[in-house]
Amino acid sequence: MKNRPILTIVILLVVAVVFLGFRYLPSFLPESRCGEVYQRYAHVDGVRASFVKDYPINDTLFVDVTLLTATDSAGWQYLLQAFHFPVEFIEECPGIALHQSLPGHPEERFFSQNQADPNAQSLEQVVTDPINHEICIFHTRNSKEFKAVFDKKINSNL
């Protein structure tokens, strides 16, 4: 009879740990659901590709993100060439570099004449960090998401 309260507590603790584990541990997506940019760079030597589904930008906004990290100098050179960055620009860049691109083509910079138009074509925010040898692509679906990502990245670097 004395073991019954202890057994009940142990069972409740196990249930709580399992619930929290499923709730807060990252889930793994099959490669086919990680987006075309991730798939394009996932098997490149010297580059570690990561995909985060529903990355929180603020309390109500979540976007998918692809992170490309160079694991060696050859990988970094590959990313610089793929994203058309001149070596001089990266060497002189004091912090992160931002550019916008069309969905699925983060390597190509896109210059919009009217970025304030809410009906304008959706764009992605590409953030390059030359210090950590990383390129982060925020896959936004509309101008509201794009502006929120832009504001967050600018405010986090001030």
C-alpha positions in Angstrom: 0.0 0.0 0.0 2.9 2.4 0.7 4.2 2.1 -2.8 1.0 3.2 -4.5 1.5 7.0 -4.0 5.1 6.7 -5.1 4.1 4.7 -8.2 1.4 7.3 -9.0 3.9 10.2 -8.7 6.5 8.3 -11.0 3.8 7.7 -13.6 2.7 11.3 -13.6 6.3 12.5 -13.9 6.9 10.1 -16.9 3.7 11.3 -18.6 4.8 15.0 -18.0 8.3 14.4 -19.4 6.9 12.6 -22.5 4.4 15.4 -23.1 7.0 18.1 -22.7 9.4 16.2 -24.9 6.9 16.0 -27.7 5.9 19.6 -27.2 9.3 21.4 -27.0 11.8 19.2 -28.8 12.3 20.0 -32.5 10.6 17.7 -34.9 12.3 16.4 -37.9 10.9 16.9 -41.4 11.6 14.6 -44.3 14.0 16.3 -46.8 11.2 16.4 -49.4 9.2 18.9 -47.1 12.2 21.2 -46.5 11.9 23.4 -49.6 13.8 23.6 -52.8 16.6 25.8 -51.5 17.4 23.4 -48.7 17.4 20.5 -51.2 19.7 22.4 -53.5 22.4 22.9 -50.8 21.8 19.9 -48.5 24.4 17.7 -50.2 27.1 20.3 -51.0 30.5 19.5 -49.5 31.6 22.1 -47.0 28.0 23.5 -46.5 25.6 22.4 -43.7 22.0 23.2 -44.7 19.3 23.4 -42.0 15.6 24.1 -42.4 13.4 25.5 -39.6 9.7 25.3 -40.1 7.6 28.1 -38.5 10.4 30.1 -37.0 8.9 32.7 -34.7 9.4 36.3 -35.9 7.1 37.9 -33.3 4.1 36.8 -31.2 1.9 36.1 -34.1 4.1 35.6 -37.1 6.0 32.4 -38.1 8.1 31.9 -41.3 10.1 29.0 -42.7 13.9 29.6 -42.7 16.7 27.9 -44.5 20.2 28.3 -43.0 23.3 27.6 -44.9 26.5 27.4 -42.9 30.0 26.9 -44.4 31.8 24.2 -42.5 35.2 25.1 -44.1 36.8 27.7 -46.2 36.0 25.9 -49.5 32.3 25.8 -48.5 32.4 29.5 -47.7 34.0 30.3 -51.1 31.3 28.1 -52.8 28.5 30.1 -51.0 30.1 33.4 -51.9 30.3 32.4 -55.6 26.8 30.9 -55.6 25.3 34.1 -54.1 27.4 36.4 -56.3 29.3 38.1 -53.5 32.6 39.7 -54.5 35.3 38.7 -52.0 36.2 42.4 -51.4 32.7 43.1 -50.3 32.7 40.4 -47.7 36.1 41.3 -46.4 35.1 44.9 -46.0 31.6 44.2 -44.7 31.4 45.3 -41.0 28.4 43.2 -40.2 25.6 41.4 -41.8 24.4 42.0 -45.4 20.8 42.0 -46.4 19.2 41.6 -49.8 15.8 40.5 -51.1 15.1 37.9 -53.7 12.3 36.2 -55.5 10.9 33.0 -53.9 13.1 30.0 -54.6 16.0 32.1 -56.0 17.9 33.5 -53.0 21.1 33.7 -55.0 19.7 36.5 -57.3 19.1 39.9 -55.8 15.8 41.6 -56.6 15.4 45.3 -56.6 11.7 46.4 -56.4 10.7 49.9 -57.5 7.6 49.9 -55.1 8.3 47.9 -51.9 5.4 49.6 -50.1 2.8 48.1 -52.4 1.0 45.4 -50.4 0.0 43.7 -53.6 3.6 43.5 -54.8 5.1 40.1 -55.5 6.2 38.2 -52.4 9.9 38.4 -51.7 12.4 36.5 -49.5 14.8 38.2 -47.1 18.4 36.9 -47.4 20.8 37.7 -44.5 24.5 37.0 -45.0 26.8 36.9 -41.9 30.4 36.9 -43.1 31.8 36.6 -39.6 30.0 33.2 -38.9 30.1 32.2 -42.6 26.3 31.8 -42.7 23.5 32.7 -45.1 20.0 32.7 -43.8 17.0 32.8 -46.1 13.6 33.8 -44.6 10.9 32.4 -46.8 8.2 35.1 -46.5 4.9 34.9 -48.2 3.7 38.5 -48.3 4.9 42.1 -47.7 3.8 42.1 -44.1 6.0 39.1 -43.3 8.9 40.6 -45.3 8.7 43.9 -43.4 8.5 42.1 -40.0 11.6 40.0 -40.8 13.4 43.1 -42.0 12.5 45.1 -38.9 13.6 42.2 -36.6 17.0 41.8 -38.3 17.7 45.5 -38.3 16.7 45.9 -34.7 18.7 42.9 -33.6 21.9 44.4 -35.2 21.6 47.9 -33.8 
